[in-house]
Amino acid sequence: MAEIQSPLPGVFYRRPSPDKDPFVQDGDQVEAGQVIGLIEVMKQFSEVQTDSAGTLQGFRLQDGDMVHPGDVIAVVAES
């Protein structure tokens, strides 16, 4: 299992915008470098990407949760 951790503090979002579908869902296959969410810091957005390919086992945060550096955002079962 690989943990995807927050690189910085801010607000985590699973969607590119409120009217769009989430980047990924639990159980989806992901590739290394795939965007799974965004972190907003002072009106600027940074992508959260996977480090490895596999199956997204689940998010550990809800959409709109505050995050701090090192917080686990999601877990991937590496393939």
FINUGU-626433 format. One record per atom (N, C-alpha, C, O): residue number from 1; residue in one letter; chain; atom name; x, y, z. Coordinates in steps of 0.001 Angstrom, whole numbers. Example, Ala and Ser with C-alpha at 12.3 -4.5 7.8 and 13.67 -1.06 7.14 Angstrom:
<nodes>
{1,'a','A','N',{13190,-5690,7800}}
{1,'a','A','CA',{12300,-4500,7800}}
{1,'a','A','C',{13200,-3300,7800}}
{1,'a','A','O',{14236,-3319,8465}}
{2,'s','A','N',{12850,-2250,7080}}
{2,'s','A','CA',{13670,-1060,7140}}
{2,'s','A','C',{12900,30,7870}}
{2,'s','A','O',{13409,1138,8039}}
</nodes>
This chain:
<nodes>
{1,'m','A','N',{841,-1184,0}}
{1,'m','A','CA',{0,0,0}}
{1,'m','A','C',{888,1249,0}}
{1,'m','A','O',{1896,1317,703}}
{2,'a','A','N',{491,2212,-792}}
{2,'a','A','CA',{1210,3484,-853}}
{2,'a','A','C',{272,4588,-376}}
{2,'a','A','O',{-866,4690,-834}}
{3,'e','A','N',{755,5403,535}}
{3,'e','A','CA',{-29,6530,1021}}
{3,'e','A','C',{245,7760,164}}
{3,'e','A','O',{1392,8054,-173}}
{4,'i','A','N',{-808,8464,-178}}
{4,'i','A','CA',{-668,9747,-860}}
{4,'i','A','C',{-825,10809,219}}
{4,'i','A','O',{-1883,10932,835}}
{5,'q','A','N',{230,11567,439}}
{5,'q','A','CA',{247,12540,1518}}
{5,'q','A','C',{146,13967,984}}
{5,'q','A','O',{550,14271,-139}}
{6,'s','A','N',{-401,14813,1825}}
{6,'s','A','CA',{-512,16225,1457}}
{6,'s','A','C',{868,16859,1427}}
{6,'s','A','O',{1634,16724,2382}}
{7,'p','A','N',{1196,17555,332}}
{7,'p','A','CA',{2491,18222,249}}
{7,'p','A','C',{2511,19580,958}}
{7,'p','A','O',{3580,20124,1235}}
{8,'l','A','N',{1323,20124,1251}}
{8,'l','A','CA',{1254,21453,1856}}
{8,'l','A','C',{-60,21638,2599}}
{8,'l','A','O',{-970,20821,2455}}
{9,'p','A','N',{-173,22702,3394}}
{9,'p','A','CA',{-1414,22949,4131}}
{9,'p','A','C',{-2443,23637,3230}}
{9,'p','A','O',{-2083,24343,2288}}
{10,'g','A','N',{-3705,23425,3527}}
{10,'g','A','CA',{-4764,24084,2768}}
{10,'g','A','C',{-6064,23317,2858}}
{10,'g','A','O',{-6298,22584,3820}}
{11,'v','A','N',{-6910,23485,1857}}
{11,'v','A','CA',{-8195,22796,1776}}
{11,'v','A','C',{-8129,21809,620}}
{11,'v','A','O',{-7758,22173,-496}}
{12,'f','A','N',{-8490,20556,891}}
{12,'f','A','CA',{-8442,19502,-120}}
{12,'f','A','C',{-9774,19407,-854}}
{12,'f','A','O',{-10838,19414,-234}}
{13,'y','A','N',{-9706,19318,-2178}}
{13,'y','A','CA',{-10897,19149,-3015}}
{13,'y','A','C',{-10713,17955,-3933}}
{13,'y','A','O',{-9651,17782,-4531}}
{14,'r','A','N',{-11750,17127,-4044}}
{14,'r','A','CA',{-11713,15952,-4919}}
{14,'r','A','C',{-12175,16261,-6330}}
{14,'r','A','O',{-12029,15422,-7220}}
{15,'r','A','N',{-12731,17452,-6558}}
{15,'r','A','CA',{-13295,17826,-7861}}
{15,'r','A','C',{-12542,19023,-8439}}
{15,'r','A','O',{-12032,19857,-7690}}
{16,'p','A','N',{-12470,19110,-9769}}
{16,'p','A','CA',{-11827,20275,-10383}}
{16,'p','A','C',{-12652,21551,-10203}}
{16,'p','A','O',{-12108,22655,-10220}}
{17,'s','A','N',{-13978,21390,-10029}}
{17,'s','A','CA',{-14876,22505,-9725}}
{17,'s','A','C',{-16155,21915,-9135}}
{17,'s','A','O',{-16416,20724,-9307}}
{18,'p','A','N',{-16956,22726,-8442}}
{18,'p','A','CA',{-18139,22187,-7766}}
{18,'p','A','C',{-19144,21474,-8682}}
{18,'p','A','O',{-19865,20586,-8226}}
{19,'d','A','N',{-19200,21847,-9954}}
{19,'d','A','CA',{-20166,21238,-10864}}
{19,'d','A','C',{-19590,20083,-11690}}
{19,'d','A','O',{-20255,19575,-12593}}
{20,'k','A','N',{-18360,19668,-11383}}
{20,'k','A','CA',{-17701,18570,-12113}}
{20,'k','A','C',{-17649,17316,-11246}}
{20,'k','A','O',{-17764,17388,-10022}}
{21,'d','A','N',{-17474,16168,-11895}}
{21,'d','A','CA',{-17299,14901,-11177}}
{21,'d','A','C',{-15928,14870,-10509}}
{21,'d','A','O',{-15013,15574,-10936}}
{22,'p','A','N',{-15781,14044,-9447}}
{22,'p','A','CA',{-14466,13894,-8815}}
{22,'p','A','C',{-13430,13380,-9813}}
{22,'p','A','O',{-13765,12698,-10781}}
{23,'f','A','N',{-12170,13720,-9560}}
{23,'f','A','CA',{-11077,13234,-10411}}
{23,'f','A','C',{-11085,11705,-10471}}
{23,'f','A','O',{-10968,11121,-11549}}
{24,'v','A','N',{-11223,11058,-9307}}
{24,'v','A','CA',{-11249,9597,-9212}}
{24,'v','A','C',{-12184,9178,-8077}}
{24,'v','A','O',{-12520,9969,-7196}}
{25,'q','A','N',{-12591,7915,-8126}}
{25,'q','A','CA',{-13449,7335,-7092}}
{25,'q','A','C',{-12710,6179,-6421}}
{25,'q','A','O',{-11758,5638,-6985}}
{26,'d','A','N',{-13144,5802,-5225}}
{26,'d','A','CA',{-12604,4611,-4570}}
{26,'d','A','C',{-12747,3423,-5511}}
{26,'d','A','O',{-13794,3239,-6131}}
{27,'g','A','N',{-11700,2623,-5618}}
{27,'g','A','CA',{-11719,1439,-6471}}
{27,'g','A','C',{-11232,1668,-7885}}
{27,'g','A','O',{-11027,706,-8627}}
{28,'d','A','N',{-11037,2939,-8286}}
{28,'d','A','CA',{-10542,3229,-9635}}
{28,'d','A','C',{-9078,2827,-9780}}
{28,'d','A','O',{-8313,2850,-8815}}
{29,'q','A','N',{-8705,2459,-11000}}
{29,'q','A','CA',{-7301,2224,-11336}}
{29,'q','A','C',{-6656,3583,-11580}}
{29,'q','A','O',{-7221,4423,-12281}}
{30,'v','A','N',{-5475,3803,-11004}}
{30,'v','A','CA',{-4762,5068,-11191}}
{30,'v','A','C',{-3363,4786,-11724}}
{30,'v','A','O',{-2793,3721,-11488}}
{31,'e','A','N',{-2834,5744,-12435}}
{31,'e','A','CA',{-1478,5678,-12974}}
{31,'e','A','C',{-569,6588,-12155}}
{31,'e','A','O',{-1045,7530,-11520}}
{32,'a','A','N',{712,6321,-12163}}
{32,'a','A','CA',{1669,7193,-11493}}
{32,'a','A','C',{1563,8594,-12093}}
{32,'a','A','O',{1561,8751,-13314}}
{33,'g','A','N',{1476,9596,-11246}}
{33,'g','A','CA',{1380,10971,-11706}}
{33,'g','A','C',{-29,11444,-11996}}
{33,'g','A','O',{-219,12588,-12409}}
{34,'q','A','N',{-1026,10591,-11790}}
{34,'q','A','CA',{-2413,10971,-12059}}
{34,'q','A','C',{-2925,11915,-10970}}
{34,'q','A','O',{-2655,11713,-9786}}
{35,'v','A','N',{-3657,12935,-11375}}
{35,'v','A','CA',{-4241,13892,-10436}}
{35,'v','A','C',{-5452,13254,-9759}}
{35,'v','A','O',{-6340,12724,-10427}}
{36,'i','A','N',{-5476,13311,-8416}}
{36,'i','A','CA',{-6624,12784,-7675}}
{36,'i','A','C',{-7354,13878,-6905}}
{36,'i','A','O',{-8428,13637,-6356}}
{37,'g','A','N',{-6783,15071,-6862}}
{37,'g','A','CA',{-7426,16157,-6142}}
{37,'g','A','C',{-6613,17435,-6235}}
{37,'g','A','O',{-5576,17492,-6895}}
{38,'l','A','N',{-7112,18456,-5557}}
{38,'l','A','CA',{-6462,19764,-5514}}
{38,'l','A','C',{-6384,20244,-4077}}
{38,'l','A','O',{-7242,19921,-3256}}
{39,'i','A','N',{-5343,21021,-3780}}
{39,'i','A','CA',{-5245,21688,-2488}}
{39,'i','A','C',{-5223,23185,-2757}}
{39,'i','A','O',{-4403,23689,-3525}}
{40,'e','A','N',{-6144,23878,-2106}}
{40,'e','A','CA',{-6231,25332,-2245}}
{40,'e','A','C',{-5495,25997,-1091}}
{40,'e','A','O',{-5747,25712,79}}
{41,'v','A','N',{-4582,26888,-1452}}
{41,'v','A','CA',{-3846,27686,-480}}
{41,'v','A','C',{-3915,29136,-947}}
{41,'v','A','O',{-3351,29480,-1986}}
{42,'m','A','N',{-4585,29967,-204}}
{42,'m','A','CA',{-4683,31392,-525}}
{42,'m','A','C',{-5114,31633,-1966}}
{42,'m','A','O',{-4483,32401,-2692}}
{43,'k','A','N',{-6192,30970,-2373}}
{43,'k','A','CA',{-6801,31121,-3705}}
{43,'k','A','C',{-5941,30578,-4855}}
{43,'k','A','O',{-6216,30860,-6021}}
{44,'q','A','N',{-4910,29807,-4529}}
{44,'q','A','CA',{-4115,29133,-5548}}
{44,'q','A','C',{-4293,27627,-5352}}
{44,'q','A','O',{-4389,27143,-4224}}
{45,'f','A','N',{-4334,26899,-6460}}
{45,'f','A','CA',{-4589,25464,-6404}}
{45,'f','A','C',{-3361,24678,-6849}}
{45,'f','A','O',{-2728,24998,-7856}}
{46,'s','A','N',{-3038,23640,-6076}}
{46,'s','A','CA',{-1941,22726,-6401}}
{46,'s','A','C',{-2516,21329,-6569}}
{46,'s','A','O',{-3368,20899,-5791}}
{47,'e','A','N',{-2048,20627,-7587}}
{47,'e','A','CA',{-2519,19266,-7838}}
{47,'e','A','C',{-1942,18288,-6828}}
{47,'e','A','O',{-799,18417,-6390}}
{48,'v','A','N',{-2767,17301,-6468}}
{48,'v','A','CA',{-2317,16162,-5671}}
{48,'v','A','C',{-2271,14988,-6637}}
{48,'v','A','O',{-3281,14632,-7244}}
{49,'q','A','N',{-1085,14383,-6776}}
{49,'q','A','CA',{-888,13304,-7740}}
{49,'q','A','C',{-454,12021,-7044}}
{49,'q','A','O',{106,12045,-5949}}
{50,'t','A','N',{-726,10904,-7706}}
{50,'t','A','CA',{-279,9616,-7197}}
{50,'t','A','C',{1212,9441,-7489}}
{50,'t','A','O',{1733,9977,-8467}}
{51,'d','A','N',{1880,8690,-6635}}
{51,'d','A','CA',{3293,8391,-6841}}
{51,'d','A','C',{3475,7072,-7595}}
{51,'d','A','O',{4507,6841,-8225}}
{52,'s','A','N',{2457,6212,-7520}}
{52,'s','A','CA',{2582,4899,-8151}}
{52,'s','A','C',{1244,4467,-8742}}
{52,'s','A','O',{193,5011,-8402}}
{53,'a','A','N',{1304,3484,-9631}}
{53,'a','A','CA',{95,2942,-10248}}
{53,'a','A','C',{-519,1879,-9342}}
{53,'a','A','O',{172,1230,-8557}}
{54,'g','A','N',{-1835,1719,-9472}}
{54,'g','A','CA',{-2527,699,-8694}}
{54,'g','A','C',{-4007,999,-8584}}
{54,'g','A','O',{-4574,1711,-9413}}
{55,'t','A','N',{-4629,445,-7547}}
{55,'t','A','CA',{-6050,637,-7287}}
{55,'t','A','C',{-6217,1585,-6116}}
{55,'t','A','O',{-5636,1372,-5052}}
{56,'l','A','N',{-7008,2632,-6307}}
{56,'l','A','CA',{-7271,3578,-5223}}
{56,'l','A','C',{-8151,2879,-4194}}
{56,'l','A','O',{-9321,2599,-4451}}
{57,'q','A','N',{-7581,2603,-3032}}
{57,'q','A','CA',{-8297,1881,-1988}}
{57,'q','A','C',{-9287,2758,-1237}}
{57,'q','A','O',{-10307,2275,-746}}
{58,'g','A','N',{-8985,4045,-1151}}
{58,'g','A','CA',{-9928,4927,-480}}
{58,'g','A','C',{-9296,6227,-39}}
{58,'g','A','O',{-8092,6316,203}}
{59,'f','A','N',{-10150,7234,56}}
{59,'f','A','CA',{-9735,8531,570}}
{59,'f','A','C',{-9824,8517,2086}}
{59,'f','A','O',{-10711,7884,2659}}
{60,'r','A','N',{-8914,9208,2724}}
{60,'r','A','CA',{-8911,9330,4184}}
{60,'r','A','C',{-9473,10680,4624}}
{60,'r','A','O',{-9622,10948,5816}}
{61,'l','A','N',{-9786,11531,3628}}
{61,'l','A','CA',{-10335,12862,3889}}
{61,'l','A','C',{-11601,13058,3086}}
{61,'l','A','O',{-11820,12390,2075}}
{62,'q','A','N',{-12423,13965,3536}}
{62,'q','A','CA',{-13621,14345,2799}}
{62,'q','A','C',{-13322,15566,1938}}
{62,'q','A','O',{-12378,16311,2203}}
{63,'d','A','N',{-14127,15761,920}}
{63,'d','A','CA',{-14027,16940,73}}
{63,'d','A','C',{-14225,18183,941}}
{63,'d','A','O',{-15214,18286,1667}}
{64,'g','A','N',{-13284,19124,864}}
{64,'g','A','CA',{-13376,20357,1634}}
{64,'g','A','C',{-12694,20311,2991}}
{64,'g','A','O',{-12742,21292,3732}}
{65,'d','A','N',{-12056,19190,3336}}
{65,'d','A','CA',{-11335,19079,4616}}
{65,'d','A','C',{-10043,19887,4595}}
{65,'d','A','O',{-9401,20021,3554}}
{66,'m','A','N',{-9673,20418,5744}}
{66,'m','A','CA',{-8366,21064,5919}}
{66,'m','A','C',{-7298,19983,5972}}
{66,'m','A','O',{-7509,18921,6558}}
{67,'v','A','N',{-6145,20258,5357}}
{67,'v','A','CA',{-5016,19327,5405}}
{67,'v','A','C',{-3762,20060,5852}}
{67,'v','A','O',{-3640,21278,5722}}
{68,'h','A','N',{-2848,19283,6378}}
{68,'h','A','CA',{-1530,19783,6778}}
{68,'h','A','C',{-485,18933,6077}}
{68,'h','A','O',{-782,17802,5692}}
{69,'p','A','N',{725,19437,5900}}
{69,'p','A','CA',{1762,18637,5254}}
{69,'p','A','C',{1922,17272,5948}}
{69,'p','A','O',{2038,17191,7171}}
{70,'g','A','N',{1923,16224,5149}}
{70,'g','A','CA',{2090,14876,5674}}
{70,'g','A','C',{796,14150,5985}}
{70,'g','A','O',{813,12939,6204}}
{71,'d','A','N',{-343,14864,6011}}
{71,'d','A','CA',{-1621,14183,6228}}
{71,'d','A','C',{-1856,13194,5093}}
{71,'d','A','O',{-1579,13495,3931}}
{72,'v','A','N',{-2367,12016,5433}}
{72,'v','A','CA',{-2678,11013,4411}}
{72,'v','A','C',{-3996,11388,3750}}
{72,'v','A','O',{-5024,11519,4415}}
{73,'i','A','N',{-3952,11559,2437}}
{73,'i','A','CA',{-5147,11911,1660}}
{73,'i','A','C',{-5853,10651,1166}}
{73,'i','A','O',{-7078,10554,1242}}
{74,'a','A','N',{-5088,9694,662}}
{74,'a','A','CA',{-5657,8456,110}}
{74,'a','A','C',{-4601,7366,149}}
{74,'a','A','O',{-3419,7610,390}}
{75,'v','A','N',{-5083,6139,-101}}
{75,'v','A','CA',{-4185,4973,-119}}
{75,'v','A','C',{-4378,4242,-1441}}
{75,'v','A','O',{-5504,4053,-1901}}
{76,'v','A','N',{-3256,3830,-2052}}
{76,'v','A','CA',{-3265,3086,-3313}}
{76,'v','A','C',{-2635,1716,-3081}}
{76,'v','A','O',{-1550,1610,-2510}}
{77,'a','A','N',{-3337,656,-3535}}
{77,'a','A','CA',{-2758,-688,-3550}}
{77,'a','A','C',{-1947,-774,-4842}}
{77,'a','A','O',{-2508,-800,-5937}}
{78,'e','A','N',{-646,-816,-4705}}
{78,'e','A','CA',{225,-791,-5882}}
{78,'e','A','C',{88,-2067,-6697}}
{78,'e','A','O',{-95,-3160,-6161}}
{79,'s','A','N',{183,-1890,-8017}}
{79,'s','A','CA',{76,-3067,-8893}}
{79,'s','A','C',{1405,-3352,-9553}}
{79,'s','A','O',{1518,-4303,-10327}}
</nodes>
